[in-house]
Amino acid sequence: FRSGAIRVLYATDAAGMGCNVPNVAYVALFTDPSTFSTLVQRWGRAGWDRKINGTCLLFLPAWAFR
């Protein structure tokens, strides 16, 4: 992943916590986080390298908007 040969990484929280890779441009979260702090930590994986912009996406089910 670090070398750029792998372009997509799917990780659980345990694996994501060790993801100290600077060139992560996108983080997608497919569930609602338990706390705001958890959301910030997960999204904080994007854009460690200040040369790129980090983009974070949050996908929620339709019931969350009722």
C-alpha positions, 0 to 999 in steps of 0.5 A: 500500500505504501509503495502505491502498488495497492490503491484500495485498502479496506480495514477494520478499526484495529487495522486502520489504527495502524494505517500511518501512511501519508498518501491516503487521499480518500477515507470512506465510512460506511456506518455511523460512528459511535462518537464524534471523536471516533469520526474525527479519528477515522477521517484523520487518516486522509491527508497526512501528507500536506501535499495532497488534499484529504477527502472524507465520505460518510455513507449513512442509511436512509433512515438516518435522515428521517 
